[in-house]
Amino acid sequence: MNKHITALLIFFGICLVLYLLFRPGKGYFWIIRRSMKQDRKVIIEDVLKMLYHADDSERGMSINSLFGRLKANKKYLLEILHKMEDEGLVFFSNDRLKLSDTGRDYALKIIRAHRLWEKYLSEETGYEKHEWHDRAERMEHHLTDEQADELAFQLGNPRFDPHGDPIPSSDGYMQALQGKALSSFPTGTHGRIIHIEDEPEVIYKQILAEDLHIGSQLKIIEANEKRIKFHAEGEEYILAPIVAANITIAELKKDEISEKNISRLSTLKEGEIAQVIGISRECKGENRRRLLDLGVVMGTEISIDITSPLNDPKAYLIRDTVIAFRNDQAANILIEKR
């Protein structure tokens, strides 16, 4: 009798294990299978983006370079690369991997999804800008073409993402950046920041720490192989050329250079009075709307009313109302001192 009960329990145990493994749609077998497919899709799309962005894209990229940049088993990665070749996305030429026209079109769709998502994060959420890239990296693999088109429509079909990168249209057209690296201009150049490259991450973090803004006008004071020194919005900056190379500026003609002495509210000192010129393009979404609701509009007079013991935040007098701003918030408000 006990043997029959034991056999029955074993039978039901095996059935339970098989059910948990192969339960339609929700069994562990199907979950793992979907995960492997998703992992393969992510690797394929990451490879396509890397090939598109490669500095030597005309010559393609070596397999060893791909191995060094992708965290994947080499044998598994080679299988994926050969599958991509079979599907007509890439081709091998002299031990280098190149994009086919089909692969280029696919890469542009991923880039479009990434930049649209960064635009959404900057305009519609409260995420800090150092978070946009990583979140968009994850989301770009999940947006369908239809969802990307819906997102673009919702955002007003933007041409550029918050870093100044052009966003490809649904048919693959991408507007070219009309500028050059900050490090390539001589002393005395006046320019406007139109793009800040967010890769590699270590350099992007250095630029974020400097609190440089898209749209800011600057003047180069010193330019040599050791450092680039410039003034922008009342602040002085000194960058290593390798960092300055990730900032793109458009050179300004004489009639485009602002005659106003524009600076940031964060540079205002006690006893000084200023007039609001505008709000930095870096300030987006809810943060921008809040400033406008508080009366921070062009032409408004502003001065410091109270300074905290640690000098951050400060209370400002705006339209007979006292409003406190942290220094990082005040840095987004552009002023002209009287």
Backbone torsions as a table, in degrees:
resi	resn	phi	psi	omega
1	MET	NA	-45.2	179.9
2	ASN	-62.6	-35.0	179.6
3	LYS	-64.3	-40.4	179.2
4	HIS	-64.9	-41.7	-180.0
5	ILE	-64.8	-43.2	179.3
6	THR	-62.3	-44.1	179.2
7	ALA	-62.3	-40.1	179.9
8	LEU	-65.4	-41.2	178.6
9	LEU	-64.6	-40.9	177.7
10	ILE	-63.1	-41.9	179.9
11	PHE	-60.6	-48.8	180.0
12	PHE	-65.3	-34.0	177.9
13	GLY	-63.8	-44.3	178.6
14	ILE	-63.6	-41.2	178.6
15	CYS	-61.9	-40.3	179.8
16	LEU	-65.0	-43.4	179.0
17	VAL	-62.5	-44.4	179.0
18	LEU	-63.4	-37.6	179.2
19	TYR	-65.2	-45.2	179.6
20	LEU	-64.3	-33.5	-179.6
21	LEU	-76.0	-43.5	-170.0
22	PHE	-115.6	14.7	176.3
23	ARG	-53.7	125.9	-174.1
24	PRO	-52.2	120.0	175.5
25	GLY	81.5	-30.5	-172.9
26	LYS	-120.4	-3.8	178.6
27	GLY	-69.2	156.2	-177.2
28	TYR	-60.1	-34.1	178.5
29	PHE	-59.2	-46.4	-177.6
30	TRP	-72.4	-35.4	177.9
31	ILE	-63.0	-46.2	179.5
32	ILE	-65.2	-39.4	-179.8
33	ARG	-63.7	-44.1	178.6
34	ARG	-63.5	-39.7	179.7
35	SER	-61.6	-41.8	179.2
36	MET	-65.9	-38.3	178.6
37	LYS	-65.7	-41.7	179.9
38	GLN	-65.3	-41.7	178.2
39	ASP	-60.7	-42.2	178.5
40	ARG	-63.8	-42.6	-179.9
41	LYS	-62.8	-43.6	179.6
42	VAL	-61.6	-44.2	-179.8
43	ILE	-63.6	-44.5	179.3
44	ILE	-58.2	-47.0	-177.1
45	GLU	-70.0	-34.3	176.6
46	ASP	-66.8	-39.7	177.7
47	VAL	-62.5	-44.1	-179.6
48	LEU	-61.8	-41.4	178.6
49	LYS	-65.9	-42.1	179.7
50	MET	-61.4	-42.9	179.3
51	LEU	-65.0	-38.2	-179.9
52	TYR	-66.7	-41.8	-175.6
53	HIS	-85.8	-8.2	-175.8
54	ALA	-56.0	134.9	179.6
55	ASP	-58.7	-34.1	179.9
56	ASP	-105.4	45.7	-175.4
57	SER	-58.6	-27.8	178.9
58	GLU	-65.6	-32.5	-179.8
59	ARG	-96.4	-4.0	-178.8
60	GLY	82.9	-161.8	-178.4
61	MET	-136.2	141.3	179.7
62	SER	-73.5	153.9	179.0
63	ILE	-62.8	-38.5	179.9
64	ASN	-62.8	-35.8	177.0
65	SER	-63.8	-41.6	177.4
66	LEU	-63.9	-43.1	178.5
67	PHE	-57.9	-39.7	-177.2
68	GLY	-71.7	-25.4	-174.8
69	ARG	-100.1	-15.6	-179.2
70	LEU	-110.0	133.3	178.7
71	LYS	-89.1	80.4	-179.6
72	ALA	-151.2	153.7	176.2
73	ASN	-59.0	132.9	-174.8
74	LYS	-61.0	-41.4	-179.9
75	LYS	-64.3	-43.3	179.3
76	TYR	-64.1	-41.2	-179.9
77	LEU	-64.8	-40.5	177.9
78	LEU	-63.0	-39.0	176.6
79	GLU	-60.3	-42.1	179.6
80	ILE	-66.4	-41.6	-179.9
81	LEU	-62.7	-41.0	178.1
82	HIS	-68.2	-33.7	176.0
83	LYS	-66.4	-40.4	177.3
84	MET	-63.0	-37.4	177.5
85	GLU	-65.1	-43.4	179.2
86	ASP	-61.9	-33.4	-178.5
87	GLU	-85.1	-0.1	176.1
88	GLY	78.7	20.3	180.0
89	LEU	-86.8	-33.4	-178.4
90	VAL	-139.1	168.7	172.1
91	PHE	-147.9	152.6	179.8
92	PHE	-93.3	138.4	178.0
93	SER	-145.7	113.3	-179.3
94	ASN	51.3	50.6	176.7
95	ASP	64.9	20.2	176.2
96	ARG	-124.6	152.8	-177.9
97	LEU	-103.9	132.3	-179.0
98	LYS	-128.7	155.4	176.9
99	LEU	-80.3	137.6	168.8
100	SER	-84.6	173.4	176.6
101	ASP	-60.9	-40.0	178.4
102	THR	-64.1	-41.9	178.9
103	GLY	-64.9	-37.0	178.6
104	ARG	-64.6	-43.2	178.4
105	ASP	-61.3	-41.5	178.9
106	TYR	-64.3	-44.6	-179.7
107	ALA	-59.7	-40.4	-179.8
108	LEU	-65.0	-32.4	176.9
109	LYS	-66.6	-39.3	178.2
110	ILE	-68.4	-42.2	178.5
111	ILE	-63.2	-40.1	177.6
112	ARG	-60.8	-46.9	179.8
113	ALA	-61.5	-42.8	-179.0
114	HIS	-62.2	-49.1	-174.6
115	ARG	-73.1	-33.1	174.4
116	LEU	-65.1	-39.9	-179.4
117	TRP	-68.1	-37.7	175.5
118	GLU	-62.8	-39.7	178.0
119	LYS	-62.6	-42.4	178.5
120	TYR	-62.6	-45.8	-179.0
121	LEU	-61.5	-37.3	-178.5
122	SER	-75.5	-34.0	-174.5
123	GLU	-91.0	-34.2	-168.2
124	GLU	-115.6	-1.0	-178.0
125	THR	-130.8	173.7	179.0
126	GLY	-101.5	13.2	-180.0
127	TYR	-65.8	142.0	177.0
128	GLU	-70.0	154.2	-173.3
129	LYS	-66.5	-23.8	177.6
130	HIS	-72.0	-10.2	179.3
131	GLU	-94.7	-17.6	-171.7
132	TRP	-59.2	-46.8	-172.8
133	HIS	-62.9	-50.1	-176.9
134	ASP	-64.1	-38.9	179.0
135	ARG	-67.4	-39.5	178.4
136	ALA	-68.5	-33.5	177.1
137	GLU	-58.9	-38.0	-179.4
138	ARG	-76.9	-40.6	-174.1
139	MET	-76.0	-26.2	-174.9
140	GLU	-59.9	-26.5	-177.4
141	HIS	-82.8	-7.1	-175.5
142	HIS	-110.4	-12.6	-178.9
143	LEU	-82.3	125.9	173.0
144	THR	-78.3	167.5	177.8
145	ASP	-58.9	-40.5	-179.5
146	GLU	-64.5	-42.3	179.5
147	GLN	-67.1	-36.4	177.4
148	ALA	-64.5	-40.7	178.0
149	ASP	-64.7	-40.4	178.5
150	GLU	-64.1	-41.1	179.3
151	LEU	-65.5	-41.9	178.3
152	ALA	-61.1	-43.1	178.7
153	PHE	-62.8	-43.2	180.0
154	GLN	-61.1	-34.5	-177.9
155	LEU	-89.2	-0.5	179.9
156	GLY	85.2	28.2	-179.9
157	ASN	48.7	60.9	-177.9
158	PRO	-66.2	150.7	179.4
159	ARG	-94.3	-21.3	-177.5
160	PHE	-135.3	148.8	176.5
161	ASP	-86.2	177.6	-175.2
162	PRO	-65.5	-15.5	176.9
163	HIS	-89.8	-4.9	-177.4
164	GLY	93.8	3.0	177.0
165	ASP	-74.6	136.4	177.4
166	PRO	-67.1	140.2	179.0
167	ILE	-97.0	121.9	178.6
168	PRO	-60.9	143.9	175.3
169	SER	-77.0	174.7	-178.8
170	SER	-63.0	-24.0	178.4
171	ASP	-98.5	11.1	173.2
172	GLY	92.6	0.7	178.7
173	TYR	-75.8	136.8	180.0
174	MET	-136.9	123.7	-178.1
175	GLN	-68.6	137.1	-178.7
176	ALA	-79.0	145.9	176.0
177	LEU	-75.1	129.6	-179.7
178	GLN	-98.5	72.4	-178.9
179	GLY	-171.0	178.6	179.1
180	LYS	-136.6	167.9	-179.4
181	ALA	-62.2	140.1	178.7
182	LEU	-54.3	-35.8	-177.5
183	SER	-68.9	-11.2	-175.8
184	SER	-94.9	-2.5	-176.9
185	PHE	-98.4	151.3	179.9
186	PRO	-84.4	169.4	175.5
187	THR	-56.9	140.1	178.6
188	GLY	95.5	-8.4	-179.2
189	THR	-70.1	135.4	171.1
190	HIS	-102.9	133.5	-179.7
191	GLY	-152.4	174.0	177.1
192	ARG	-124.6	134.0	178.7
193	ILE	-71.5	122.1	-178.9
194	ILE	-116.5	-10.3	-177.5
195	HIS	-160.3	137.9	173.3
196	ILE	-126.6	115.3	-177.8
197	GLU	-70.6	132.2	-177.0
198	ASP	-98.2	11.6	174.5
199	GLU	-137.8	142.2	-2.6
200	PRO	-70.5	156.5	-172.9
201	GLU	-60.4	-39.1	-176.1
202	VAL	-62.0	-37.1	178.4
203	ILE	-76.3	-39.0	179.1
204	TYR	-60.1	-39.8	179.4
205	LYS	-63.9	-34.6	176.6
206	GLN	-64.8	-40.2	179.4
207	ILE	-68.0	-40.6	177.2
208	LEU	-60.5	-40.5	-179.0
209	ALA	-63.3	-28.2	177.9
210	GLU	-78.4	-13.7	179.3
211	ASP	59.9	44.4	175.9
212	LEU	-83.9	145.3	-172.8
213	HIS	-119.8	141.5	170.3
214	ILE	-61.1	135.7	178.8
215	GLY	94.6	-11.8	-178.5
216	SER	-70.1	138.0	172.9
217	GLN	-86.1	144.6	-179.7
218	LEU	-143.3	163.0	174.4
219	LYS	-132.7	126.8	-179.3
220	ILE	-79.5	123.1	-178.0
221	ILE	-95.6	-33.2	-178.4
222	GLU	-150.4	136.0	179.8
223	ALA	-143.9	113.8	176.7
224	ASN	-149.2	-174.5	-175.5
225	GLU	-72.2	-10.6	-178.6
226	LYS	-100.9	-34.3	-178.1
227	ARG	-159.2	156.6	173.5
228	ILE	-118.9	118.4	179.6
229	LYS	-113.1	132.3	-179.2
230	PHE	-150.8	160.9	176.2
231	HIS	-108.2	139.0	177.0
232	ALA	-152.3	123.4	174.9
233	GLU	50.9	49.0	175.0
234	GLY	79.2	3.2	-178.6
235	GLU	-118.6	152.5	174.6
236	GLU	-107.8	136.2	-178.5
237	TYR	-127.0	144.0	174.5
238	ILE	-130.5	118.9	-177.7
239	LEU	-125.1	149.7	170.7
240	ALA	-70.7	145.6	-178.8
241	PRO	-53.4	-36.1	-178.7
242	ILE	-65.5	-29.2	176.6
243	VAL	-80.2	-43.9	179.5
244	ALA	-61.1	-26.5	-179.9
245	ALA	-65.6	-19.8	179.6
246	ASN	-90.5	5.7	176.8
247	ILE	-113.6	123.2	-179.8
248	THR	-100.9	132.5	176.4
249	ILE	-125.5	151.7	172.8
250	ALA	-103.1	123.0	-178.8
251	GLU	-66.2	137.4	-178.1
252	LEU	-96.6	140.0	173.5
253	LYS	-80.2	167.5	-176.3
254	LYS	-57.0	-40.7	-177.5
255	ASP	-77.9	-5.5	178.9
256	GLU	-97.8	-13.0	-178.5
257	ILE	-75.2	125.2	-178.3
258	SER	-67.8	133.0	177.3
259	GLU	-82.3	-13.7	179.6
260	LYS	-76.0	145.1	177.8
261	ASN	-86.7	77.5	-174.8
262	ILE	-76.8	133.8	175.4
263	SER	-143.5	-178.8	-179.3
264	ARG	-99.8	149.9	-180.0
265	LEU	-58.0	-30.3	-179.3
266	SER	-63.6	-15.7	179.6
267	THR	-94.0	-5.5	-178.5
268	LEU	-67.1	138.1	-179.8
269	LYS	-109.2	160.9	179.5
270	GLU	-59.9	136.7	-179.5
271	GLY	92.5	-16.1	178.7
272	GLU	-87.3	148.6	176.6
273	ILE	-121.0	139.4	-177.9
274	ALA	-137.0	168.1	176.7
275	GLN	-121.2	135.0	-179.1
276	VAL	-69.0	127.9	176.9
277	ILE	-95.4	-33.4	-179.2
278	GLY	168.6	-171.0	178.6
279	ILE	-118.7	135.7	-179.2
280	SER	-56.6	146.5	175.9
281	ARG	-64.6	-17.8	178.1
282	GLU	-69.0	-25.0	-178.5
283	CYS	-87.9	114.3	-172.5
284	LYS	-129.8	173.0	171.2
285	GLY	56.4	-135.0	-175.9
286	GLU	-61.7	-37.5	-179.5
287	ASN	-62.5	-40.5	179.0
288	ARG	-68.4	-43.6	-179.8
289	ARG	-62.6	-36.8	179.3
290	ARG	-63.5	-44.5	179.5
291	LEU	-61.8	-41.9	179.2
292	LEU	-64.6	-41.1	179.0
293	ASP	-63.5	-29.4	-179.8
294	LEU	-81.8	-0.2	177.1
295	GLY	93.2	13.6	178.4
296	VAL	-83.3	82.0	-178.5
297	VAL	-126.8	163.0	-177.0
298	MET	-54.9	133.2	177.3
299	GLY	93.9	-10.6	-178.8
300	THR	-71.7	134.9	176.7
301	GLU	-81.3	141.8	-176.0
302	ILE	-146.1	143.4	177.9
303	SER	-152.2	165.1	178.8
304	ILE	-82.3	131.6	178.5
305	ASP	-101.8	-48.8	-178.7
306	ILE	-139.6	138.3	174.7
307	THR	-112.7	130.6	-179.9
308	SER	-71.5	161.2	-178.3
309	PRO	-54.4	-36.0	-179.4
310	LEU	-93.4	6.4	177.0
311	ASN	70.3	11.8	178.8
312	ASP	-158.9	113.9	8.8
313	PRO	-84.7	-179.9	173.8
314	LYS	-125.5	150.2	177.2
315	ALA	-100.9	127.7	-177.3
316	TYR	-111.7	147.2	176.8
317	LEU	-94.5	114.6	-178.6
318	ILE	-131.3	117.0	179.1
319	ARG	51.8	49.2	178.6
320	ASP	62.7	19.2	178.5
321	THR	-124.5	138.2	179.0
322	VAL	-94.0	121.7	-177.6
323	ILE	-128.9	131.4	-179.8
324	ALA	-92.6	134.2	174.9
325	PHE	-128.9	139.3	168.4
326	ARG	-71.3	160.0	-178.6
327	ASN	-60.9	-35.9	179.5
328	ASP	-69.8	-27.9	174.4
329	GLN	-74.2	-43.0	-179.1
330	ALA	-63.8	-26.8	179.9
331	ALA	-67.2	-17.2	179.3
332	ASN	-88.2	-5.3	-179.4
333	ILE	-103.0	119.9	-177.5
334	LEU	-92.9	134.8	-175.2
335	ILE	-133.6	166.0	167.7
336	GLU	-125.5	120.0	-178.5
337	LYS	-75.3	143.3	179.0
338	ARG	-90.9	NA	NA
